[in-house]
Amino acid sequence: MPPGGIVRLRVEPDIFEHSFRNGFHDGTSSIRFCFYYTAENAVFHRPQPPGPVQSGPIFAECERKRLKAGIPDLYSRQFQEARMKYSVTAAAAALLSAAVFAGAGAALDPARVEVTGVTDRDPLSYRAGETIIFEIRTDYGGQKAEGDYFLAWERSGDDGRTERGRERVSARPLVLRTSLDRPGFVRITATLLDAGGKPLPTRNNWGQPMNCGFEGGAGVEPDKLAGLPEIADFDAFWRRQKARLAAVPLKYRLEQQTSPLKNVTVYAATVDCAGPRPVTGYLTVPAGARKRSLPVRAVFAGYGVEKQNPPQQGPEDCIVFHVNAHGFELNRDADYYAGFARAIESNGFSYAFDPKQNADPERAYFNGMALRVLRSLEFLKALPEWDGVRLEVAGGSQGGLQAIWGAGLDPDVTGCKADIPWCCDLAGAAKLGRLNGWHPEYRRPLDYYDAVNHAKRIRCPVEITRAGLGDYTCAPSGVAILYNSIESPKKITWVQGSTHGYMPKNPQRIVREK
């Protein structure tokens, strides 16, 4: 590099090379450190790092090099949610110090690019047949784009209709007009492409790779949406499950954990339960808590089979039970959790996704999970420090589903907060032609676990803290039906441009409350 030249270096962990089954990590992992470097013109001198190297694509101003290191105990979701940071190794430092640049060309840094979309009015206010207008803008974040960029857009919806197009990005917004002839949702995606037709890669809020673009939508008369009539013996089925649970005495074991917290004590908790495994999780109790003095809260976990670590923080005015979904043992090594993940697969499917297993509601994986939800609440109510009144449930995604189960099945629950709740309106795609979310293939016995049917029985205030108009893991139509089914005080916050794992920087939020 010429004297006085400028080189920008950026290092990120890359999680592309995980082994996945049915969309989720199966326990086999590696991590690659990616080195992004930019010089003053487009000529690159390519340093050769030690060890195996796989050439990466050139992202306009950036070229990517990868060092691969096997890390068998790394779970992708754990990595994403913990925002884990890795230091550059000596070998990586040697690679960087060996880099020689003659300069770099001007191009886009995808991390600074934002594609946003808005509708011509409140996106949940449209009537059937009305024109819905989307304006989609591309902001390069102060960068000058060399060459043409394009937006490849797609319109889909609960009417089964799909349209696609491609438009050159300009100072003017991309304007799309559409409509829907029935209650439901329209989905709009717009992906930013370079002149060669390649998407610009970026990362979502969990650190997962995604394409730079917009994913959002609009609702047409969402307050009129409803699911299928519920299964006739829903209440009788759950009376039987509660009887099974009652046959197992409520016994629990608490083991105090080493913790940096000064005013909160952390315990590993194991609670006997009906079904294949006990309830396990971490309990935080404010130091010096008196009998019958505190509210209690159960917080349920999202999808996955990651090692659960003791919480590093806890409130000083509430007892909190962090419940894992599976009842696995705590404080084990990585091999145990990898083996556990394999053990709970069924017929080649990730847990809860086997259609044959789901054809029997008492064999379905959700059955044991729901029993553990109920027993976790019984455990909290048995603690001498509980004030006898305040019992809250909370969780996101699969944790949101479990929170809804808890609030619907236990009348003692006094508050429920569910973020991007999963498994709402499971029959909607198969039976009613709605856009599908990511969930088990529909079987009628899954209706016993559909969040919509449990929501009808909730009597406490419920807040759906986020519902993404671009989230097609938990499709907007299902979340709307969930909200419509709640008869107690309720609140929902819709977020334009939000997917399951992505929140825009300054999103449009639409709040409904009754």
N, C-alpha and C positions, 0 to 999 in steps of 0.2 A: 504494500500500500504506500502511496506517495506520502512524504512527510507532511504532517498537518491534515491528512485525510481523516474522515469521520466514519466510524463503524458503529452501528447500533447492534447490540446483542441481546437476545431474549431467550430464556430457557424455560420450557414447560414440560411437565410429564405428559406422555401420550398414552392413552389407554385403549388404542384401537385393537390390540392383539389380545383380547380376552376370549375365552371360549364361552359361547352362549348356547342355550337351548330354549326354544320357545320364547325368545326375546329377553331372557334373563340369564345372568352370569351363573355358570355351573361350578365355579370353584377353581378353574384352571386359569392362571393369570401370568402375564408378563407386563413389564412396564418399559417404555422406551422414552428416553429423554430426547426432546426435540430442540434443536438449536436454530433459532431464527437469526439471520444476520443480514444487515443492509449496509452497503457502501455507496459511494457517490455516483457510480454509473452502472451499467447493466452487465459489466464483465465480472464474472466470478472466478476466483481461483479456488479449487475444491480441495480442502484438506482431507486427508484420509485418516479417520480415527482408528485406534486399535479395536480389535474384536469385530464381530459380524456387523456389517453395515448394509442397510437397505436404502437405496436412493429414493428420496421423496419427490413429489411433484413440485414444480416451481409455482409459487403463489405470487405471481407478479413481482413485487419487490423483494419477496422472501424466498429463500431456498431452504429446504428442511433436510437435516441430517439426523440420523437416529442411532443411538446406542441402545442395545437390547440387553436387559438383565432379567433373568428369571426371578420372580417373586411369588412363589406358590401360595403364600398366605394373604395375598392382596385381593380384596373383594371390591369390585368396581363401585358398587353403590356406597360402601363404606368410605372409599376414597373420595367419591364425589361429595357426599354429605359432610364429611369432616373437613373438607378443603385442605387436605393434607399437602404439605410442601416438602419437597426433597431438595437437599443441597447438591450442588454440582460435585461430582467425584473428581479425584485427581486425574483420571483418564479423560474425563470430559473437559477439565480445565486445560489439559494438554492439547486436546483437539481445538479448543477455542484459541489458545495462544499460538497455535500453528497456522491459523487462518491468515491468508494474505489476500487482500482485495485490491483490485484496480478501480473499483467504483461500483455504483449501482444505479439502476434506472428508476424513474418515478413511476409508482404504481400505488395500488390501494392496500392499506393495512386493514384487513377485514374487521379487526377488533374495534376500529373507529367508525365503521359503517353501520348505519341503522336504516332499516326499511320499516315504515310505519303505515298503518291504514286506519282510516276513519270512515264512518258513514255520514250521510247528509243530515241525520238526526239521531236521537237515542236509538242505539242498535237493537233494543228490545221492544220497540214501539210500533213495529210494522203490522199492517193488517194483511190478510190473505189477498194476493193479487196486486198489491201495491209495489211500485218500483222502489228498489233498494239501490242506492248509489254509494259505491265505495270509491274513495280517493286514496291512492297508494303513492307515497313519496319515498324517495331514496336520498338519504343524507350521507355524504361521504366524509363527514366529520372534519371539514376544512381542507380535505385533500383534493388535489386536482387529478381527475381521472384522465389517463392517457388512453385513447381508443374508446370504442363503444362498449357499453354494458347494456344488458337486457334484463327485463323481468319476464320470466316464464310463469304465467298465472293459470290457475285452475279454479273453476267454480263447481262445487258439488253441493248436494243438499238432501234433505229428508224426503224429497220428491223423486229421488233416483236419477235425476238429470245431471249430466256432467258436460262442462264446456271448458275448452283450453285455448290459450293464445300466447303470443310472445310480442312484446313491445320494447322498442329502444328506450332507455332511460334518458330523460331530458329534464330541464328545469320545471316543466309542467308535470303535475301528477298523472299517474295512470288512472283513468276513470273507467270503472266497470259498473254496468247497470244490469240488474237481475231482478227476479221476483220469486215468490213461492206461493203456490196455490192452496196451501193448507197450513195449519199450525205446525211449526217445526223450526229447523235452523238451516241456514245457508252457510256453507264453509267456503272461505276464500284463502288460497295460498298463492304467494308470489315469491319466486326464488330468483335471486340475483345471479346472473350468468356473465362470464367474461365474453370477449369477442369470439373465443373458440367454443362457446357453449358449455363451459365448465362452471359449476356452482362455486361461489366463494365460500370456503369453509370458515367456520367460527366455532364458538363453544357456548353451550347453554349455562344456566346458573349452577348446575351440578358439575361443570367441567366436561361434560360429554360433548363429542363432536356433533355439530349440526351445520346446516347450510344457512348462509346469510339470507334473510328474507322476512316475509310477513306471513303469519298464520292467524286468522281471526274469523269473524263471521257476524251474523245478525240473526235475531229471532223474530219469527212471525207468530203473533198471538201465543207466546209461550205459556201464558197462564191457562190455556185451554188444553195443554198436553196432559195425557194420562197414560198409564201403562195398561197391560192386560188385567182382566179381573183376577184377583188373587186366588191362589189355590184354596179349595173349600175347607180343608182341615188345618189351616195354618195355626190357629190357636191351640188346637188339640195336639198337634205335633210338638209345639214348644212346651206344652204342659208335660208331655212325656219326657222331653229332654231335661226339664227342670227336676222331674222325679228321679231321673238317673243321677243327676248331680247331687240331689239331696241324700241319696243313698251312700255317698262318700263323705265321711266326717270331715269337717273343716279343720285341718291340721296344717300348721306351717312352721317353717324353720327360717330364722334370720341369722345371718352371719355378717358381723360388722366388717366393713372394708376400710383399708387404708385410703385416706382421702385428703386432699389439700384444703377442703372446706373447714372453716373454723366454727361456724355457727350451725352447721347442718351435719347430721350423722347419716352415713350411707350404709345400707345393708343389701346383701344379696339375699333375695327371698325365694323360697320354694314352697308352693302351696299345693297340697293334694287335690286332685281333680278327677272327675269322671273322664273317660276317653283314654287315648293312648299315652298321654304324658301330663305331668303336673303343670301348674302355672309357674313360670320363672321370670325374674326381672329384678330391677334395682329399686329400692325404696329409699327416699330421702325424707328424713324427719328432723324438723328444727330442734336444735339442742335445748334441753330443759323443757320440752313441751309438757304441759299439764294434761291431766285427764279431761276428756270432753271439752277441749279448747280449740280445736283446729278443723278446718275443712280438709277434705281429702280429694285427690284427683288421680284418675287413671289415664295414662298417656299410652296410646297404642302405636305399634310400629308399622311402617310401610312394607311393601312386598320385598322379599329377598331373604337370604339365609346368611346374614353377616354375623360375625362375633359381636355380641353386645358388650360394650365397655361401660364401666361405672360412670355415672354422670359427673361432670366437672363443675356443675353449679346446681343449686337448688334453692327454692324460696324459703324464707325464714318465717313465713306466715301460713304455710300450707304443707301437708304431707302429700308427696307425689310418688306414684308407683309407675315406673317405666316398664311396661309389659312387652316382652317379645311375643311374636305371634305363634311360636312353635312349642314352647315348653322345653327347649333344649337346655343342657347343662351350662352353667356359667363358668367363666374363668378357665376354659379349656384351650388347648393349642389349635393352630390353624388346621391341622389334619383332621381333628375331630369335627370341625364345622364343615369342611369340605366333604367328609364322609357322611355327615348328617344330611347335607343337601342332596347327595346322591340317594340316600336311603329313603327319603320322602318323595322321590319321584315315583310315578305310577305309569306303567306301560309306556315308558319313554317320554312322558309328559312331565313338565315341571309341576310342583305341587299345586293342587286345586284345579288343574287344567285337564285332567283325564276324563273324557266323556263317559266311559264305562263306570268309573268310580262315582261320578256325579249323578248317575242314573238311580242311585240308592241314597236318599238323603242322610241316612245314618252312617254310611260309609264315606260320604263326601269329606274331603279334607277340611272344608269349612265347618263341619260339625264339631270336631275337637277344638277348633279355634274359637268357635262361639261359646262352647262350654267353658273354655278358659277365660273368656271375657266375663261371663257371669260369675265365675268363681273369684276372679280378681276383685270384683266389686264386693262380693261377700267378705273377702279377706279385709278390704279396707274398712268395711263397716264393723268388723270385729276388733279393730285396733282400739285400745282404750283412749287414745288421744282424740279420736274422731268426736266432733261436737254433736253428732247425732242428727244433723240437719243437712249440711252442705256436702254434696257428692257430685263431682263433675267428671265428665269424660271428654277426651280430646284425641285427635290424631289426624294424619294426612294420608290421602290415597287409600291404601288398604287399611291404614290406621283410622281414616275417616269412616270407612265401612264398619270397622269394629266399634267405633264410638257410637254410630247410629244403632248398631245391634244393642249395645249396652243401654242406651237411652230408651229404646223401644221395649226391651225385655225386663228391665228393672225399674219399677215405678218409683223407687227411691232416688233416682238420679235427678238432680236439680239444675243441671246445666250441661249443654253439649256444644262443642265446637268441632266442626269437621271441615278440613281443608281438602279441596279437590277430591271429594269422596268417590270411591270406586264402586263398581258393580251396582249401578242404578239402572233400572229398566233393562234387565238382562235379555228379555225377549224382544226388545224393540227392533233390532235389526232383522232377526230371523222371522218374526211374525208380522211386523208392521212396516218393514222396508226402510227403517230409519238408518242414517249413517251409523256404522258400527264403531264401537270403542274397542279397547284392548281388554278382553275378559274371556273367561271360559266359554267354550261353545255351548249354546243354550240347550239345556235339558229341563223339562218341567220341574223336577225336584229342586232345581236351583232357586225356584221361587221362594222356598223357605228361607233363603239367605239374601234375597234381593233387598237392598237397602230401602227401596221404595215401600215395600210391605211393612218393614219395621218402622219406618217414619210415621206411618198412619197411627201408630200406637204411642208415640212420644207425647208426654204431657208437660215437659219442662221447656224452657226457652232453648231455641236452637239457633246457632249462627254458622252459616256456611261461609267461612272466611275468605275463600277464593274459589271462583268457578271460571275457568278459562274459556273464552269464546273460540279459541283455537286448540283446545285440549281434546284430542281424540284418543287419549287413553281412557279418560272419563268424559264421554261425549256430552256436549251441552244439553241435548234433549233429555238425557237421563237425569242429569243434575236438576234440570227444570222440573221434571216430574217428581223428583225427590222433594224439592221445595214446595211444590203444589200439594203434596200429600201430607205435609206437616200441618196439624191443626192448632198447635200451641203457638205462642209468640215466636216469630222467626225473622231472620235477617239473612240476606245473601248479597255478596259482593261479586259482580261479574267484572271480568277484566278483559278488555279488548287487546288482542295480540298476544295473549298469554296461552302457552301450551302447558303440558304437564310439567315440563322441566325448565320453562323459560318465562321470565317476566321482563317486559320492556322497561327501559330506564324510567320513563315518565308515562306510565300507562293511563289510559282512560278507564276509570272505574265507574260502574253503574250499580247503585245500591237499591235494593228493594227490601222493604220491611213491613211487616204486619203484626 
